[in-house]
Amino acid sequence: MNYPSKILEKAVDAISSLPGIGKKTALRMALHLIYDKNDKASILSSSLSELRNGVKFCSICHSISDENVCAICSTSSRNKRLLCIVENVRDMMAIEDTGSFVGLYHILGGLISPLEGVSPSDLNIDSLLSRLEKNEVEEIIMAISPTIDGDTTTFYISKKISHLNLKMTSIARGVSFGGELEYADEFTLGRSISARLPYKLGQ
Ligand SMILES: [Zn+2]
């Protein structure tokens, strides 16, 4: 594409580097920002800078937060005996949107993947184990996609906590996850959390 301005081209390149945005959409957005009367560009720019520099990670569950401890971890209305383990913040948000879960979360920040060189030490597993050692949690719910990496991660965690007197369950499988928790509709995901099953080795 021939651009009438280097600055425009640079903006299009930057916008289209985001996931799911092609050059055409990026160009439409960039042109919109140039001609916009409300100066959305300035609002966007300060919001992006805040996003990058102001966002914190909860010191307990590793969720994204505006404080050192997130709203879910700091409220007294959640059931602290239930801990839901998820791969990422998007999965947590999907479960939270179902309104079916009243416990707390722990965000792993990925899955163990020997093929991609992701080992347990790259994930928030040590902090999970120290949380569980405190004996406040009675049940952990593995809300992890049923993929090879998901199964590896669940198996690894199950081994690590075998000495603790903990109930471990997995959200019901066979429902239409499409392998991606975050794309499950709220009803299906909510139902699968309610209908969770005991985790068995080799499942
Ligand atoms: Zn938290």
Boltz pocket constraint, residues with backbone or C-beta under 6 A from the ligand:
constraints:
  - pocket:
      binder: B
      contacts: [[A, 58], [A, 59], [A, 60], [A, 61], [A, 62], [A, 63], [A, 69], [A, 70], [A, 71], [A, 72], [A, 73], [A, 74], [A, 105]]
      max_distance: 6.0
